[in-house]
Amino acid sequence: MPKGRGTRRTTTLMGFTNIREIPGPEEIIAMAPLGPELKRIKAVRDQELKDIVEGKNSKFIVIVGPCSAHEEDSVCDYVRRLAGLNEKVKDKLFVIPRIYTNKPRTTGEGYMGMLHQPNPDEEANMLDGILSIRRMHVRAITESGLTAADEMLYTDNLVYCEDMLSYIAVGARSVEDQQHRLAASGISMPVGMKNPTSGDFNVLYNSIQAVQASHSFIYQGFEVRTSGNKLAHAVLRGSVNKHGASIPNYHYEDLSLAVDMYRKRGLENPLVLVDVSHANSGKLFYEQPRIAKEIIHSRKYSEDIRSMVRGLMIESYIEEGNQKVGEHVYGKSITDACLGWEDTQSLLLYIAENV
């Protein structure tokens, strides 16, 4: 991704007010850099994950962590616990901490993530947010040896943190957006494209096809050309109908259809991850283990599914459930409800024994 910027100019669009100038990515990265040892750790993990996506390594991907990473101490505590568990499952699983710092809000209301509010009890400060995110990632990698995943909610913000991540997700509301597809085509790490909230698999595979291709466009003040991201792949997260009811897409028939449509497209490095939360669970956090086990069973029943469905996304934290902003329960989500640590540990052990 380009590191510099074009000429800065004051926003003149009607309705916009400049609050503060955000330094360019090189300046921000210098304020909270990855040291040589952390860069080495990331390079090793990135290569292993690339091999998994390309089918050269048979490990099963598990992206697991809180719905939103709102507080550094509890997030790093969680990731340290995950690192300890990883020692027991690393021969079978490739564990990626979910450290999501940008939260899409359907109505524009509610906590929007650490990027906006490094302190959920205070007003937004996006400069402090960017620096808080970088410091949290540096600490998490230092204390655990695990590099993380985040969602690319805003394409312009990618340049501030891409050097710390091993995996990026494009969410259900963003997957149809042209700018997200173009930006993802220039990312050099695996990008999971979620099915849209409509559930349309054609839209999902169109997005992957677009991301795997090269594009020219304007980004960060430059005209750029991307190489295409051959590591882009599918994530099934369920859908919502016109009445707002959740429609899961993790059942055997759904997975079979996803695999069949994927093969017919002829896309590179076909890979399906299943998000066992969101519309697949109806946001009932306690359903996640049952859903995960059904997917594991489907893999055992069908070699076609087993060969392509090679990972899960799980929402989990230290304490189960969720809380309101301001309640200050340590290690408990302030957005969607999450699986607690004990159940998470049991689930990952089960997955490792059965994949």
Secondary structure, 3 states (H helix, E strand, C coil): CCCCCCCCCCCCCCCCCCCCCCCCHHHHHHHCCCCHHHHHHHHHHHHHHHHHHCCCCCCEEEEEECCCCCCHHHHHHHHHHHHHHHHHHCCCEEEEEECCCCCCCCCCCCCCCCCCCCCCCCCCCHHHHHHHHHHHHHHHHHHHCCCEEEECCCHHHHHHCHHHEEEEEECCCCCCCHHHHHHHCCCCCCEEEECCCCCCHHHHHHHHHHHHCCCEEEECCEEEECCCCCCCEEEECCEECCCCCEECCCCHHHHHHHHHHHHHHCCCCCCEEEECCHHHHCCCHHHHHHHHHHHHHHHHHCHHHHHHEEEEEEEECCCCEECCCCCCCCCCECCCCEECHHHHHHHHHHHHHHC
